[in-house]
């Protein structure tokens, strides 16, 4: 599975923008380009964590990794997910959708 990730990773060494995400109760960070950020938020790229390293990969590769190593942590943003908790908070406490943290 690690070889599959290494050969198919989309990580860009020139990426400077941090992308924070939550996985299994922990906050992780990977450096991405603006285009990669857009594709992650669209659900077109997933983040696979292998040996504390983050690999960007397309869903097809992630499915192959899941067959080889089913317990591998994967982050995939669901663009259709609606935050049902946001109605509980007043407008001044809501986090804007375009906030980079």
N, C-alpha and C positions, 0 to 999 in steps of 0.2 A: 504493500500500500504506500509506503514511503517513497519508493522509486516512482510509482505512478504519480504521486503528488509532485515530486521534484521535476519530472519530465513534462508535466502539464500545468505547472503553476503559472499564474498571470502576474505575479509580483513584479513590480517595476523598481529597480534600484534607484531611479531618479525621483521616486515618489517622496514628497515632503509633508503632505497633509495627513495628520493623524485621524484615524477613524476609530472611535471607541464603540464597543459593543459589549453586551452582557451575555455570558455563556456559563451555564451551570452555577449561577449565583455569584460569579466573579466578573469584574470589569476587565476587559482585554483591550489592547490597542494594536492596530496595524497601520502602517503607512501606505497611503493610496494616492493616486492621481485624481484630479477632479472627475475625469471620465469613469474611473473605477468606482468612485463614490456614487456617482449617478447609477451605474450598473448594479452596485450592491443594493441600493435603495429600491431599484426596480425589480430585484429578485433574480437578476441575470447572472450574478456572481455570488458564490458562497465563500465563507471563510472556514477553513478546516484547521484545527489546532492539533499539531502532531509534535510531541516532545517539546512542548512550550513554544513552538514556532507557529506562526500564522501563515497559512498558504491560501492564496486566492485561487479559486478554481470554478469552472462552469459546473452546473448541476449534473451533467452527464458523468463527469469525472468523479464527482462526489458520490454518485450512486455506485460507481465501481469500487470506490474506497470503502463504502459502507458494506459491500458484499465481503470484501477481504478483511476488514476490521470493523465490525458492527458497533463497537463502543467508542469509536472515534468522535470527539466533539465537533459539531458542525453548527455554524451560525448561518441562517438564511433568513433575510428580511422578507416579511410578507407584506407587500404593498397594499393588499386589500384589507389588512387588519385594522379595525377601528378601535381606538383607545376608549374603552367603555368607562374607565375611571375618570376621564377628563371632565365629565359633567359635574363631578363632586366638588371641584375647586372653582373659586371665583376667577374671573377672567384675568385679573392681575397676577395670578400665580401659575397660569398655563405656560408651558414651554413652547416657543414657536417652532414650527416644523423645520425651518431652515437653520436652526441653531447648530453650530459645530462645537461639540464638547469633547 
